[in-house]
Amino acid sequence: MEHKPSPRIFIHGLDSSNQGTKARFFRERFPDMIIPNFPGSLEERMEKLQTELEGKSDIILVGSSFGGLMATLFAMEQEDRVKRMVLLAPALLMMDQTPYEPRPVSVPVWIYHGTDDELLPADETGRWAERWFKELKFQLVKDDHMLHKTFQEIPWHELLS
């Protein structure tokens, strides 16, 4: 029996697109990764995410900033379909501004967050994450919100296999 790799999706941030630096990085190194564009409101973006992942399970979600919030919302609603999440400076503190009801998530979650993040304070993200993620690895890195210096050093092949 042939092993089918887990579907992997990259969810970009609020003011980014599927043409940004991170999306290009993943497209070059992981050609089978799903890298859609998410325009519009949170509701429109979540609808598109649902459509992209329809019929898929054992999913690896990679979310950057607002995309990290989206990945979290997806996992909270459909945890049984998610294998793991890798969140890059996720906008978790926006959770209370969404119509979604937060609930604990048991899938493994890796968070990479810059200590010099000027947009989302790492300590607040950490507090939120510890509350809702049962299996959390929180990595503080000396970097900004975009993780310009450390993004490529993340062990992607390990996390996405």
N, C-alpha and C positions, 0 to 999 in steps of 0.2 A: 504494500500500500504506500502510495506516494504521500509525503507530508506536504500539506498545503500551507504556505506561510500565512500568518495572521494578516488581515487587512490593516494597513496603517494609513492614518489620515493626519494631515497637518492643517490646523485651524489658525489662520493668521489673526493679528490684532485688529482693533477698531479702525485705525487710520492706515492700515496696510492693505495688501492685496496678495493674490497668489503669484505676483511678479516681484515681490520683495526679496531681500537678501536671504532670509531664512528659507523661503519657498524655493529659491534658485538652488541653494545649498542642498536641500532634500531632493529636488528634481534630478540633480547631477549624480548624487550618491545612492539614491533609492528610487530608481526609475518606476517601480511599481506602486509607489506611494500615491495616495489620492490627495491632490492639492487643488481643491476648488477655490473659487473666489466667493467671498461672503459679503455682498453689499447689503445695505438696508438696516432696518431695525433689528433688535434682538430677536423678535418673533420671526421675522423673515429669515434671518440667519439660521435660527434653530430649525425652521421648516426645511431649509435647504440641506442642513446637516442630516436631518432625518432621511430625506430623499437620497442623499449620497450614500448613506449606510444601510439603506433598505436591504433586507435579506442577508445581511452580513452579521457574523458573530466572531468572538475571540479577537475583538478590535483593539488595536493599540492607538490611543488618542494622544496626539501631540498638540498642545495649545499654547499660544503665545499671548500674554496679556489678556485682552478681552476674549481671545480664542481659548485661553485657559479657563475662563469663566464658562464659556460655551461647552467645553469638554466636560467640566464638572457637572453642569446641568444635565447633559446627556447621560453621564454615568449615574447620577442620582435617580434619573427616570428609568434607565435601562441597564442597570449594573450587570445583569446576567449576560449581556452581550459584550461586555468590556473585559479585556485581558489585563491591561494596565494603562496608566496615564503618565505622561511626562509633561509637566507644566512649567513654562518659562515666565517668571514674574507674573503669575496669574492675577487677574483683577477680581480676586475672591471677595474683596470688601465691597464690591458692587452687588453682591448677592441680595442684600436687603432692598435693592432698587429694582428687583425683578419680581414678576408675579409667581415665581416658582417657590415651592416649599422645600427648604433645605432638609436633606436627610443624610445620615452617615453612609459612607462608601467604604466597602471592604477590599476593593481591588488594590493592588500595589500602586502607589503614587510616588513619583519622583518630582520634587520641585527644585528648580534652580532659580535663585533670586539674588540680584545684585545688592551689595551693602550700600552702594551709592545711588540706588534707585530714587530718582527725584519725583517720580509719578506715584508709585505705590510703595509705601514703607514696608520693608521686609519683616519687621517685627509684627505688624498688624496682619500681614499675610500669614505669617507663621502661627499666630494665635488662632486665626480662622481655620487654617489647615489642620492643626492639632485637634481641633474640636470635631471636624467632620471626616477626616481621613483616618481609617483604622490602621492602615499599613503605610506609613509615611516615611520617606527619606527626604529631608529638607536640607539642601545644599546652599549655604551662603557663599557667594563668590564676590571677589573684589571687582565690581563692575557696575555699570549703569543699568537703566531699565531695559535697554535694547540688548544687553549682554554682548556688546560689540567685541570685547576682548576675550571672553571665555566661551562663547557659543560653540565654536568649532572644536573646543577641547572636551566637550561633553562626550562620554563614551556611547555615541549614537549606535554603533553596530551592535553593541551589547544590549542597549535599551530597546532597540527596534527589532530584535530577533525573536 
